[in-house]
């Protein structure tokens, strides 16, 4: 790296980290060449590293922090609660209050279960779908990410009519043999697969793809998916871990007017603390133990700190109309830079946006054609100018309620300069 910023301490820390942790990180996307920077603190729209550098953050913990870092209302609620202890292993009143609040905005969620991560939520959602239907096969969308459990770690492009192939070592083929895939925005492929496979329990999908760059559903695509699943008596699972409480208070289901059978939530729903939620129709969720015979349990499920952070976040979003106001900020930034991207394209929805080095993709196979190397050059040039984008062309940028007009102006200028330099080089 060259430029005005110094990363000496981060470089030293990384040289130690790679001796202690695989790749020197606790999650793969955090590792990027030549080394990541190590964060010391964060406030509002800013993140600060151990070398004293300040960055305007558009990663926002990969979408978990719509209110920004260390929001005062969330922080104060947690500080007060800590005096009462932070783990009980018993039911608490806040579970009931938060469940009611979620059900208010997600009418499709008649009953729900709190868990600890998004991966746990999607894993449990698939288990209850199979338990409810008595069928074993599932259909997922190519390039979608539903966590790191075996059933969804399927190699992209393995074919819509073939059994899945693991894309991770350590996953037996039998774990994914019942996982089928279809491309996003392809109604015909989904219809074909469901007609040919009458033993499919569920279709699981991100209504807006956020892990293969930002890929938006085409007009009426989600409504057609809903129609096809109903015609084939197949459950529809919306993975709204990214879109929940971001596209609208009721997530993509409210935004697009489509109702899923099972929904998973996370990220924003935990207010910056670990959480996962899965829920759906009462008759489906009553299959979950102890009501039914689909087992799922967790010591830290429904822990008071995660619930309070999530509940306070949602109430704060309500209080300040944060989704609409943050979406306006995103539009302002994107409109300011659109004309400057001569060989790249841009898309945004609500408070999510993505700059593509290539053509805007409509599915995963098109996303794979994006110029990853040019994006990473752009990433480093932005970082040198004090703007932190996610370190991958396949991730999405997130605006927060904490970003200011000054942040947006500085970011627009930094993008213009970084993009010009990246294109020239």
LOLOFI-680056 format. One record per atom (N, C-alpha, C): x, y, z. Coordinates in steps of 0.1 Angstrom, whole numbers, padded with zeros to 4 digits, always signed. Atoms other than C-alpha are relative to their C-alpha. Example, Ala and Ser with C-alpha at 12.3 -4.5 7.8 and 13.67 -1.06 7.14 Angstrom:
+0009-0012+0000;+0123-0045+0078;+0009+0012+0000;-0009-0011+0000;+0137-0011+0071;-0008+0011+0008;
//
This chain:
+0008-0012+0000;+0000+0000+0000;+0009+0012+0000;-0007-0013+0000;+0011+0035-0007;-0010+0011+0003;+0009-0011-0002;-0004+0069+0001;+0004+0007+0013;-0003-0008-0012;-0007+0092+0031;-0002-0007+0013;+0003+0007-0012;-0021+0067+0056;+0011-0010+0003;-0009+0010-0005;+0001+0045+0077;-0008-0011+0006;+0007+0012-0005;-0009+0009+0086;+0010-0009+0007;-0011+0007-0005;+0022-0001+0105;-0005-0010+0011;+0004+0008-0011;+0005-0014+0136;-0010-0011-0005;+0009+0010+0006;-0022-0032+0116;+0008-0011-0007;-0009+0010+0007;+0006-0049+0095;+0006-0009+0010;-0006+0009-0010;+0023-0061+0127;-0010-0009+0006;+0010+0008-0006;-0009-0073+0142;-0004-0012-0009;+0004+0011+0009;-0018-0093+0111;+0011-0010-0001;-0010+0010+0000;+0016-0109+0110;+0000-0010+0012;+0002+0009-0012;+0008-0123+0145;-0013-0008-0002;+0013+0007+0001;-0028-0131+0137;+0000-0012-0009;+0000+0012+0009;-0020-0154+0108;+0007-0012+0006;-0006+0011-0007;+0000-0175+0132;-0010-0007+0010;+0009+0005-0010;-0029-0179+0155;-0014-0003-0005;+0013+0002+0005;-0061-0179+0134;+0001-0003-0015;+0000+0002+0015;-0069-0193+0099;-0001+0012-0008;+0001-0012+0008;-0061-0165+0075;+0001+0012+0008;-0002-0011-0008;-0056-0143+0105;-0013+0007+0004;+0013-0006-0002;-0093-0136+0108;-0010-0009+0006;+0010+0008-0006;-0125-0148+0124;-0012-0002-0010;+0009+0002+0011;-0145-0146+0091;+0007+0003-0013;-0009-0001+0012;-0131-0150+0056;+0000+0014-0007;+0000-0012+0008;-0142-0117+0040;+0008+0011+0006;-0008-0010-0007;-0122-0098+0066;+0015-0001-0005;-0014+0002+0004;-0090-0111+0051;+0002+0005-0015;-0002-0005+0013;-0078-0091+0021;+0015+0005-0001;-0015-0002+0002;-0043-0085+0006;+0003+0015-0001;-0010+0009-0007;-0018-0074+0016;-0004-0003+0014;+0005+0003-0013;-0035-0072+0050;-0011+0009+0004;+0011-0008-0004;-0066-0059+0067;+0005+0011+0010;-0003-0009-0010;-0067-0029+0090;-0007-0005+0013;+0006+0004-0013;-0075-0035+0127;-0006+0012+0007;+0008-0011-0005;-0102-0014+0143;+0002+0001+0015;-0001-0003-0014;-0099+0002+0177;-0013+0005+0006;+0012-0006-0005;-0132+0020+0180;-0009+0004-0012;+0009-0006+0011;-0162+0033+0160;-0011+0008+0007;+0010-0009-0005;-0187+0061+0165;-0008+0005-0012;+0008-0005+0010;-0216+0071+0143;+0003-0006-0014;-0003+0005+0014;-0206+0069+0106;+0015-0003-0001;-0014+0001+0001;-0169+0066+0114;+0006-0013+0007;-0007+0011-0005;-0146+0037+0121;+0015+0004+0001;-0014-0005-0003;-0110+0042+0136;+0009-0013+0002;-0009+0012-0002;-0081+0018+0133;+0011+0002+0010;-0010-0001-0010;-0052+0011+0156;+0012+0009-0003;-0010-0010+0004;-0029+0034+0136;-0005+0014+0000;+0006-0013-0001;-0052+0063+0142;-0007+0006-0012;+0007-0004+0012;-0068+0064+0108;-0015+0001+0002;+0015-0002+0000;-0104+0076+0104;-0006-0003-0013;+0006+0004+0013;-0127+0061+0078;-0015+0003+0001;+0015+0000+0001;-0163+0069+0068;-0004-0014-0004;+0003+0014+0002;-0178+0034+0070;-0013-0002-0008;+0012+0004+0007;-0201+0020+0044;-0001-0016+0000;+0001+0014-0002;-0196-0016+0055;-0010-0002+0011;+0010+0000-0012;-0215-0010+0088;-0003-0015+0005;+0001+0014-0005;-0207-0046+0100;-0009-0008-0009;+0007+0007+0011;-0221-0059+0067;-0015+0001+0002;+0015-0003+0000;-0255-0043+0072;-0007+0000+0013;+0007+0001-0013;-0261-0048+0109;-0003+0013+0007;+0001-0012-0007;-0259-0012+0119;-0006+0012-0007;+0007-0010+0008;-0285+0009+0102;+0000+0013+0008;+0000-0013-0008;-0284+0035+0131;+0015+0005+0001;-0014-0004-0001;-0246+0037+0128;+0007-0007+0012;-0008+0006-0011;-0219+0027+0153;-0004+0006+0014;+0001-0005-0014;-0225+0030+0191;-0011+0010+0002;+0011-0009-0001;-0259+0046+0188;-0003+0002+0015;+0001-0004-0014;-0266+0064+0221;-0012-0006+0006;+0012+0006-0006;-0301+0051+0226;+0001-0015+0003;-0003+0014-0001;-0291+0015+0221;+0010-0002+0011;-0011+0001-0010;-0259+0020+0242;-0006+0002+0014;+0005-0004-0013;-0278+0036+0271;-0009-0011+0006;+0009+0011-0004;-0304+0008+0272;+0008-0012+0005;-0008+0012-0004;-0277-0019+0273;+0007+0003+0013;-0007-0003-0012;-0257-0001+0300;-0009-0001+0012;+0009+0001-0011;-0287+0001+0322;-0004-0014+0003;+0004+0014-0002;-0297-0035+0316;+0012-0008+0006;-0011+0008-0005;-0262-0048+0325;+0000-0001+0015;+0000+0000-0015;-0268-0039+0361;-0009-0012+0005;+0009+0011-0004;-0295-0067+0361;+0006-0014-0004;-0005+0012+0005;-0272-0093+0347;-0002-0002-0015;+0001+0000+0014;-0268-0104+0311;-0002-0014-0006;+0004+0013+0005;-0277-0141+0308;-0007-0008+0011;+0008+0006-0011;-0304-0160+0327;-0003-0015-0003;+0004+0013+0003;-0312-0192+0308;-0015-0003+0003;+0014+0002-0003;-0349-0186+0315;-0008+0010-0010;+0008-0009+0007;-0378-0169+0297;+0001+0014+0006;+0001-0013-0005;-0379-0131+0300;-0011+0008-0007;+0011-0008+0005;-0406-0105+0294;+0003+0006-0013;-0003-0007+0012;-0387-0088+0266;-0002-0009-0012;+0003+0009+0011;-0391-0120+0245;-0014+0002-0006;+0014-0002+0003;-0428-0114+0245;-0002+0014-0007;+0001-0013+0006;-0425-0077+0238;+0006+0001-0014;-0006-0001+0013;-0401-0081+0210;-0007-0008-0011;+0008+0009+0009;-0420-0110+0194;-0012+0008-0005;+0012-0007+0004;-0451-0088+0194;+0004+0011-0010;-0004-0011+0008;-0432-0059+0178;+0004-0005-0014;-0003+0006+0013;-0418-0082+0150;-0013-0004-0007;+0012+0005+0006;-0452-0097+0144;-0008+0012-0006;+0007-0012+0005;-0466-0061+0140;+0004+0004-0014;-0005-0004+0013;-0444-0055+0110;+0001-0011-0010;-0001+0011+0009;-0442-0090+0096;-0012-0009+0002;+0012+0007-0002;-0478-0103+0094;+0001-0015-0004;-0002+0014+0004;-0465-0136+0078;+0006-0007+0012;-0006+0007-0011;-0447-0143+0111;-0010+0000+0012;+0010+0002-0010;-0474-0156+0134;+0006-0005+0013;-0008+0005-0011;-0450-0174+0157;+0015+0001-0004;-0014-0001+0003;-0412-0171+0160;+0009-0006+0011;-0010+0005-0009;-0381-0184+0177;+0012+0008-0001;-0013-0008-0001;-0351-0163+0188;+0012-0010+0001;-0012+0008+0000;-0317-0179+0180;+0012+0010+0001;-0012-0008-0003;-0281-0166+0180;+0006+0006-0013;-0007-0004+0012;-0270-0162+0144;-0010-0001-0012;+0007+0002+0012;-0283-0159+0109;+0001-0014-0006;-0002+0014+0005;-0268-0192+0100;-0009-0010+0008;+0008+0008-0008;-0287-0208+0129;-0015+0002-0004;+0014-0003+0004;-0319-0191+0118;-0004-0007-0013;+0003+0007+0013;-0317-0204+0082;+0000-0015+0001;-0001+0015-0002;-0306-0239+0093;-0013-0005+0006;+0012+0004-0007;-0336-0241+0116;-0012+0002-0008;+0011-0002+0009;-0360-0227+0090;-0001-0011-0009;+0000+0011+0009;-0350-0254+0066;-0004-0013+0007;+0003+0012-0008;-0353-0281+0093;-0015+0000+0003;+0014+0000-0003;-0388-0270+0103;-0008-0001-0013;+0007+0002+0013;-0398-0268+0066;-0001-0014-0004;-0001+0015+0003;-0387-0304+0061;-0009-0007+0010;+0008+0007-0010;-0404-0315+0093;-0015+0002-0002;+0014-0003+0003;-0436-0298+0084;-0006-0007-0012;+0004+0006+0012;-0438-0311+0049;+0002-0015-0002;-0004+0014+0001;-0422-0345+0054;+0008-0002-0013;-0008+0001+0012;-0401-0338+0023;+0015+0004+0003;-0014-0003-0003;-0363-0336+0020;+0007+0010-0009;-0007-0009+0009;-0354-0316-0010;-0003+0015+0003;+0002-0015+0000;-0349-0278-0010;+0006+0006-0012;-0005-0007+0011;-0343-0253-0037;+0006+0013+0005;-0006-0013-0003;-0319-0224-0033;+0004+0007-0013;-0004-0008+0012;-0308-0196-0056;+0015+0000-0001;-0014+0000+0003;-0274-0198-0072;+0006+0013+0005;-0007-0011-0004;-0250-0175-0055;-0006+0007+0013;+0005-0005-0012;-0272-0168-0025;+0007-0005+0012;-0007+0004-0012;-0258-0170+0010;-0010-0001+0011;+0009+0002-0012;-0277-0185+0039;+0007-0005+0012;-0007+0005-0011;-0250-0191+0063;+0010-0011-0004;-0010+0010+0003;-0223-0217+0067;-0003-0014+0004;+0003+0013-0004;-0242-0248+0075;-0001-0009-0013;-0003+0009+0011;-0240-0279+0053;-0010+0001-0012;+0010+0001+0010;-0273-0279+0034;+0001+0011-0010;-0001-0011+0009;-0266-0245+0018;+0014+0003-0005;-0014-0002+0005;-0229-0248+0011;+0001-0008-0013;+0001+0007+0013;-0235-0258-0025;+0007+0008-0011;-0008-0006+0011;-0213-0251-0055;-0009+0007-0010;+0008-0008+0010;-0227-0224-0077;+0001-0006-0014;-0001+0004+0014;-0236-0235-0112;+0000-0015-0001;+0000+0015+0000;-0240-0272-0103;-0012-0005-0009;+0011+0004+0009;-0272-0272-0124;-0013+0000+0007;+0013-0001-0006;-0308-0266-0118;-0007-0014+0001;+0007+0013+0000;-0318-0302-0125;+0009-0011+0006;-0008+0010-0006;-0290-0320-0107;+0001+0002+0015;-0002-0001-0014;-0282-0327-0071;+0011+0009+0003;-0011-0009-0004;-0260-0303-0052;+0013-0007+0001;-0014+0005-0002;-0222-0306-0050;+0005+0010+0011;-0005-0009-0011;-0205-0293-0018;+0010+0010-0006;-0011-0009+0004;-0184-0261-0023;+0009+0003+0012;-0009-0001-0011;-0166-0266+0010;+0005-0014+0003;-0006+0012-0005;-0142-0293+0021;-0007-0003+0013;+0006+0004-0012;-0156-0313+0050;-0015-0001+0000;+0015+0002+0001;-0192-0314+0038;-0002-0012-0009;+0003+0012+0008;-0202-0349+0028;-0011+0003-0011;+0009-0001+0011;-0220-0352-0005;-0015-0002+0004;+0013+0004-0004;-0250-0367+0012;-0007+0012+0007;+0006-0011-0007;-0255-0334+0031;-0007+0010-0010;+0006-0009+0010;-0263-0315-0001;-0007-0007-0012;+0006+0007+0011;-0277-0342-0023;-0014+0004-0003;+0014-0005+0002;-0312-0328-0017;-0001+0015-0002;+0000-0015+0002;-0302-0292-0024;+0000+0002-0015;+0000-0004+0014;-0312-0280-0059;+0002+0015-0001;-0002-0015+0002;-0304-0246-0074;-0006+0005-0013;+0005-0007+0012;-0319-0222-0099;+0006+0014+0000;-0005-0014+0001;-0307-0188-0111;-0011+0010+0006;+0008-0011-0004;-0321-0156-0096;-0007+0006-0012;+0008-0007+0011;-0347-0138-0118;-0003-0009-0011;+0003+0010+0010;-0355-0170-0137;-0012-0008+0005;+0012+0007-0004;-0391-0180-0132;-0002-0013-0006;+0001+0012+0008;-0390-0206-0159;+0008-0012+0007;-0009+0011-0006;-0361-0225-0142;-0006-0005+0013;+0007+0004-0012;-0379-0225-0109;-0012-0009-0002;+0012+0007+0003;-0411-0237-0124;+0003-0014-0005;-0005+0013+0005;-0393-0265-0142;+0005-0009+0011;-0005+0008-0010;-0375-0277-0112;-0011-0005+0009;+0011+0004-0009;-0406-0278-0090;-0009-0010-0007;+0009+0010+0007;-0426-0296-0116;+0007-0014-0002;-0007+0012+0001;-0399-0322-0120;+0003-0007+0013;-0003+0006-0013;-0393-0327-0083;-0012+0003+0010;+0012-0001-0008;-0425-0333-0063;+0003-0001+0015;-0003+0002-0014;-0406-0339-0031;+0008+0012+0006;-0006-0012-0005;-0394-0303-0025;-0007+0006+0012;+0007-0005-0012;-0401-0290+0010;-0001+0016-0001;+0000-0015+0000;-0391-0253+0004;+0009+0006-0010;-0009-0008+0007;-0376-0227-0017;+0005+0011+0009;-0005-0010-0009;-0352-0205+0003;+0008+0010-0009;-0006-0010+0009;-0341-0172-0012;+0002+0014+0008;-0001-0014-0004;-0328-0137-0005;-0009+0008-0010;+0009-0007+0010;-0356-0115-0020;+0008+0011-0007;-0010-0008+0007;-0327-0090-0028;+0013-0007+0003;-0013+0006-0002;-0294-0107-0033;+0010+0009+0005;-0010-0009-0006;-0267-0092-0011;+0013-0006+0003;-0013+0006-0002;-0238-0116-0012;+0006-0004-0013;-0006+0002+0013;-0231-0118-0049;+0001+0013-0007;+0002-0014+0003;-0229-0080-0052;-0015+0002+0002;+0014-0003-0002;-0263-0063-0051;-0008-0004-0013;+0008+0004+0012;-0288-0081-0074;-0014+0002+0004;+0014-0004-0003;-0323-0067-0075;-0009-0010-0008;+0010+0008+0007;-0354-0088-0084;-0006+0008-0011;+0007-0007+0011;-0369-0079-0118;-0015+0001+0003;+0015-0003-0002;-0405-0066-0120;-0008-0013+0001;+0010+0011-0002;-0430-0092-0106;+0007-0013+0002;-0007+0012-0002;-0403-0118-0101;-0004-0007+0013;+0004+0006-0013;-0410-0123-0064;-0014-0004+0001;+0014+0004+0000;-0447-0124-0070;-0002-0013-0008;+0000+0013+0008;-0442-0151-0096;+0005-0011+0008;-0006+0011-0008;-0420-0171-0073;-0011-0004+0011;+0010+0004-0009;-0448-0169-0047;-0011-0008-0006;+0011+0007+0007;-0474-0180-0072;+0004-0014-0003;-0004+0013+0004;-0453-0209-0084;+0002-0010+0012;-0002+0009-0012;-0445-0222-0049;-0014-0004+0005;+0013+0004-0004;-0482-0221-0040;-0006-0010-0009;+0006+0009+0009;-0492-0239-0071;+0006-0014+0001;-0007+0013-0002;-0466-0267-0063;+0000-0004+0015;+0001+0004-0014;-0475-0268-0026;+0014-0001+0007;-0014+0000-0005;-0439-0258-0017;+0001+0013+0009;-0002-0011-0009;-0430-0235+0013;+0010+0010-0006;-0009-0010+0004;-0414-0202+0005;+0007+0007+0012;-0008-0006-0011;-0386-0190+0029;+0007+0012-0006;-0007-0012+0003;-0375-0154+0026;+0011+0002+0011;-0011-0003-0009;-0341-0149+0041;+0002+0015+0000;-0001-0014-0001;-0344-0113+0052;+0010+0005+0011;-0011-0004-0010;-0313-0112+0074;+0006+0013-0004;-0005-0013+0004;-0301-0083+0053;-0011+0010-0002;+0010-0010+0004;-0333-0067+0040;-0010+0003+0012;+0009-0002-0011;-0353-0070+0073;+0003+0013+0007;-0002-0014-0007;-0358-0035+0089;+0009+0009-0008;-0008-0009+0008;-0339-0020+0060;-0007+0005-0013;+0008-0004+0012;-0360-0020+0028;-0013+0007+0005;+0012-0005-0006;-0390-0012+0050;-0001-0006+0014;+0002+0006-0014;-0401-0019+0086;-0003-0014-0002;+0004+0014+0003;-0416-0050+0072;+0008-0007-0010;-0010+0007+0009;-0386-0058+0050;-0005+0000-0014;+0003+0002+0014;-0388-0070+0015;-0015-0004-0002;+0014+0004+0001;-0422-0085+0021;-0010+0012-0001;+0008-0012+0000;-0437-0051+0028;+0004+0008-0013;-0004-0008+0011;-0416-0034+0001;-0005-0005-0014;+0005+0006+0013;-0426-0058-0027;-0014-0006+0001;+0014+0005-0001;-0460-0069-0014;-0001-0015-0002;+0000+0014+0002;-0451-0106-0012;+0001-0006+0014;+0000+0007-0013;-0458-0129+0018;+0006-0013+0000;-0007+0013-0001;-0435-0157+0027;-0007-0009+0010;+0005+0010-0010;-0444-0189+0047;+0009+0000+0012;-0010+0000-0011;-0412-0187+0068;+0009+0012-0003;-0009-0011+0002;-0390-0157+0073;+0012-0001+0010;-0011-0001-0009;-0355-0153+0088;+0005+0014+0001;-0005-0014-0003;-0342-0121+0104;+0013-0001+0007;-0012-0001-0007;-0309-0110+0118;+0006+0014-0002;-0007-0013+0002;-0283-0082+0116;-0007+0011+0007;+0006-0011-0006;-0304-0051+0122;-0009-0004+0012;+0009+0005-0010;-0328-0071+0143;+0007-0003+0014;-0008+0002-0013;-0299-0076+0169;+0006+0013+0004;-0006-0013-0004;-0288-0040+0170;+0015+0000+0002;-0014+0000-0002;-0252-0049+0167;+0005-0011+0009;-0003+0012-0008;-0254-0080+0189;-0004-0012-0007;+0004+0012+0007;-0256-0116+0178;-0014-0004+0002;+0014+0005+0000;-0291-0127+0169;-0004-0006-0013;+0007+0006+0012;-0311-0148+0145;-0014-0002+0004;+0015+0002-0002;-0349-0151+0142;-0005-0008-0011;+0008+0006+0011;-0370-0175+0123;-0014-0002+0004;+0015+0001-0004;-0408-0175+0122;-0008-0001-0013;+0009+0002+0012;-0438-0181+0100;-0014-0003+0005;+0014+0004-0003;-0473-0195+0100;+0000-0008+0013;+0001+0007-0013;-0485-0208+0133;+0001-0015-0002;+0001+0014+0002;-0492-0243+0120;+0014-0006-0004;-0013+0004+0003;-0456-0245+0107;+0009+0001+0013;-0009-0002-0011;-0439-0231+0138;-0004-0009+0012;+0004+0009-0011;-0459-0253+0162;+0007-0014-0002;-0007+0013+0001;-0438-0282+0148;+0014+0001+0008;-0013-0002-0007;-0408-0267+0167;-0001-0004+0015;+0001+0004-0014;-0400-0283+0201;+0000+0012+0009;+0006+0012-0006;-0413-0283+0227;-0015-0002-0005;+0013+0001+0005;-0446-0278+0208;-0001-0013-0009;+0000+0010+0010;-0437-0303+0181;+0013-0009+0000;-0011+0009+0000;-0411-0328+0170;+0012+0004-0008;-0012-0005+0006;-0386-0306+0152;+0008+0007+0010;-0008-0005-0011;-0358-0300+0176;+0009+0011-0003;-0009-0011+0001;-0339-0268+0181;+0001+0006+0013;-0002-0006-0013;-0323-0253+0212;+0013+0007+0000;-0012-0008-0002;-0296-0229+0224;+0001+0007+0013;-0002-0007-0013;-0282-0217+0257;-0001+0015-0001;+0000-0014+0001;-0278-0182+0245;-0012+0006-0008;+0012-0005+0007;-0311-0180+0225;-0008+0009+0009;+0008-0009-0008;-0332-0151+0236;+0007+0007+0012;-0008-0006-0011;-0304-0136+0257;-0004+0015+0001;+0005-0013-0003;-0314-0103+0273;+0007+0012-0007;-0007-0011+0006;-0287-0081+0258;-0003+0001-0015;+0003+0000+0015;-0292-0091+0221;-0015+0004-0002;+0014-0004+0002;-0330-0088+0225;-0002+0015+0003;+0002-0014-0003;-0327-0054+0242;+0006+0009-0011;-0006-0008+0010;-0303-0041+0216;-0009+0000-0013;+0009+0000+0012;-0326-0053+0188;-0013+0007+0002;+0013-0007-0003;-0358-0041+0204;+0002+0015+0000;-0002-0014-0001;-0343-0007+0211;+0003+0006-0014;-0003-0005+0013;-0329-0004+0176;-0013+0001-0009;+0012-0001+0008;-0363-0012+0160;-0009+0012+0005;+0008-0011-0005;-0381+0013+0183;+0007+0014-0004;-0007-0012+0004;-0354+0039+0175;-0002+0003-0015;+0003-0001+0015;-0359+0033+0137;-0014+0006-0001;+0013-0005+0000;-0396+0039+0143;+0000+0015+0004;+0000-0013-0006;-0390+0070+0164;+0005+0011-0010;-0007-0010+0008;-0368+0088+0138;-0003-0002-0015;+0003+0003+0014;-0383+0073+0106;+0013-0002-0008;-0014+0002+0005;-0348+0061+0100;+0002-0007-0013;-0002+0007+0013;-0354+0038+0070;-0002+0010-0011;+0002-0009+0011;-0369+0065+0048;+0011+0011+0000;-0010-0011+0000;-0344+0092+0059;+0014-0006-0005;-0013+0006+0004;-0314+0068+0054;-0001-0003-0015;+0002+0003+0014;-0328+0058+0020;+0002+0013-0008;-0002-0013+0008;-0329+0095+0009;+0015+0003+0000;-0014-0002+0000;-0292+0098+0019;+0007-0009-0011;-0006+0009+0010;-0283+0068-0002;-0003+0005-0014;+0004-0005+0013;-0302+0082-0032;+0009+0013-0003;-0007-0012+0002;-0284+0115-0027;+0015-0003-0005;-0014+0004+0003;-0249+0099-0028;+0000-0007-0014;-0001+0007+0013;-0257+0076-0057;-0003+0009-0012;+0003-0010+0010;-0272+0104-0078;+0012+0009-0003;-0011-0009+0001;-0241+0125-0071;+0012-0006-0008;-0012+0006+0006;-0217+0099-0085;-0003-0008-0013;+0004+0008+0012;-0237+0081-0113;+0007+0004-0013;-0006-0005+0012;-0224+0103-0141;+0015-0001-0001;-0015+0000+0000;-0188+0099-0131;+0005-0014-0002;-0004+0014+0002;-0187+0061-0135;-0001-0004-0015;+0001+0001+0015;-0178+0058-0172;+0000-0015-0004;-0001+0014+0004;-0169+0021-0173;-0005-0009+0011;+0006+0008-0011;-0187+0009-0142;-0015+0004+0001;+0014-0003-0002;-0224+0008-0132;-0003+0000+0015;+0004-0001-0014;-0243+0014-0100;-0015-0003+0001;+0014+0002-0003;-0275+0003-0084;-0002+0002+0015;+0003-0002-0014;-0292+0011-0051;-0015-0003+0002;+0013+0002-0005;-0323+0002-0032;+0000+0003+0015;+0000-0005-0014;-0333+0018+0001;+0014+0005+0004;-0013-0004-0005;-0300+0021+0020;+0011-0009-0004;-0010+0009+0006;-0281-0005+0000;+0004+0005-0013;-0005-0004+0014;-0259+0003-0030;+0012-0008-0003;-0012+0008+0005;-0232-0013-0051;+0005+0007-0013;-0007-0004+0012;-0207-0001-0077;+0006-0012-0006;-0004+0012+0007;-0201-0027-0103;+0011+0004-0010;-0010-0001+0010;-0169-0029-0123;-0003-0010-0011;+0006+0009+0011;-0188-0043-0153;-0015+0004-0001;+0014-0002+0002;-0224-0046-0162;-0008-0004+0012;+0008+0004-0011;-0251-0047-0136;-0006-0014-0001;+0004+0014+0002;-0258-0084-0130;-0015-0002+0004;+0014+0004-0004;-0293-0100-0128;+0000-0013+0006;-0001+0013-0007;-0280-0133-0115;+0015-0003+0004;-0014+0003-0005;-0249-0150-0100;+0010-0002-0011;-0009+0002+0011;-0234-0161-0133;+0005+0013-0006;-0004-0013+0005;-0234-0125-0145;+0009+0007+0010;-0009-0006-0010;-0219-0113-0112;+0014-0005-0001;-0013+0005+0001;-0190-0136-0117;+0009+0006-0010;-0008-0006+0011;-0180-0117-0148;+0005+0014+0004;-0005-0013-0004;-0174-0085-0128;+0015+0000+0003;-0015-0001-0001;-0138-0072-0126;+0004+0002+0015;-0003+0000-0014;-0128-0081-0091;+0013+0007+0003;-0013-0007-0002;-0092-0068-0095;-0001+0015+0000;+0002-0014+0001;-0103-0034-0106;-0007+0005+0012;+0007-0005-0012;-0127-0032-0077;+0009+0001+0012;-0010-0001-0011;-0099-0040-0052;+0009+0012-0001;-0009-0012+0002;-0077-0013-0067;-0008+0013+0005;+0009-0011-0004;-0107+0011-0062;-0002+0000+0015;+0002+0001-0014;-0112-0002-0027;+0012+0006+0008;-0012-0005-0007;-0076+0006-0016;+0001+0015-0003;-0001-0015+0003;-0077+0041-0033;-0010+0007+0009;+0010-0006-0009;-0109+0048-0014;+0004+0000+0014;-0005+0001-0014;-0094+0036+0018;+0010+0011+0003;-0010-0010-0002;-0065+0059+0014;-0006+0014+0001;+0007-0013+0000;-0090+0088+0010;-0010+0000+0012;+0008+0000-0012;-0107+0078+0043;-0014-0005-0002;+0014+0006+0002;-0137+0058+0029;+0002-0015+0000;-0001+0015-0002;-0142+0022+0039;-0013-0006-0007;+0010+0008+0006;-0162+0001+0014;+0003-0015+0003;-0003+0014-0002;-0166-0037+0018;+0012-0005-0009;-0011+0004+0008;-0134-0054+0006;-0002-0011-0010;+0003+0010+0010;-0150-0075-0021;-0011+0006-0010;+0010-0004+0009;-0169-0068-0053;-0013-0007+0002;+0012+0007-0002;-0194-0093-0042;-0008+0004+0013;+0007-0005-0012;-0204-0074-0010;-0007+0013-0004;+0008-0012+0002;-0228-0045-0007;+0003+0011+0010;-0002-0012-0009;-0224-0010+0007;-0013+0003+0007;+0012-0004-0008;-0247+0002+0034;+0001+0014+0006;+0001-0013-0006;-0257+0037+0043;-0006-0002+0014;+0006+0000-0014;-0266+0044+0080;-0007+0013+0003;+0007-0012-0004;-0288+0069+0097;+0010+0011+0005;-0010-0009-0006;-0256+0084+0112;+0008+0007-0010;-0007-0007+0010;-0241+0094+0079;-0005+0014-0002;+0004-0014+0001;-0241+0132+0075;+0001+0004-0015;-0001-0006+0013;-0244+0154+0044;+0015+0003-0003;-0014-0002+0002;-0207+0162+0049;+0007-0013-0004;-0005+0013+0003;-0199+0125+0049;-0003-0004-0015;+0004+0003+0014;-0218+0121+0016;+0008+0008-0010;-0008-0008+0009;-0200+0150+0000;+0014-0005-0001;-0014+0005+0000;-0166+0137+0010;+0001-0013-0007;+0000+0013+0006;-0175+0102-0001;-0002+0002-0015;+0002-0002+0014;-0187+0114-0035;+0013+0005-0007;-0012-0005+0006;-0155+0133-0041;+0011-0011+0000;-0010+0011-0001;-0134+0103-0029;-0003-0010-0011;+0004+0010+0010;-0153+0080-0052;+0005+0005-0014;-0004-0006+0013;-0147+0103-0082;+0015-0002-0002;-0014+0000+0002;-0110+0105-0076;+0005-0014+0000;-0005+0014+0000;-0105+0068-0067;-0004-0007-0012;+0004+0006+0012;-0125+0057-0097;+0008+0004-0012;-0008-0005+0011;-0106+0079-0121;+0013-0006+0001;-0014+0006-0002;-0073+0066-0107;+0000-0015-0003;+0001+0014+0002;-0085+0030-0108;-0001-0003-0015;+0003+0002+0014;-0097+0033-0144;+0013+0003-0008;-0012-0004+0007;-0065+0050-0155;+0011-0010+0002;-0010+0009-0003;-0043+0024-0139;-0004-0014-0004;
//
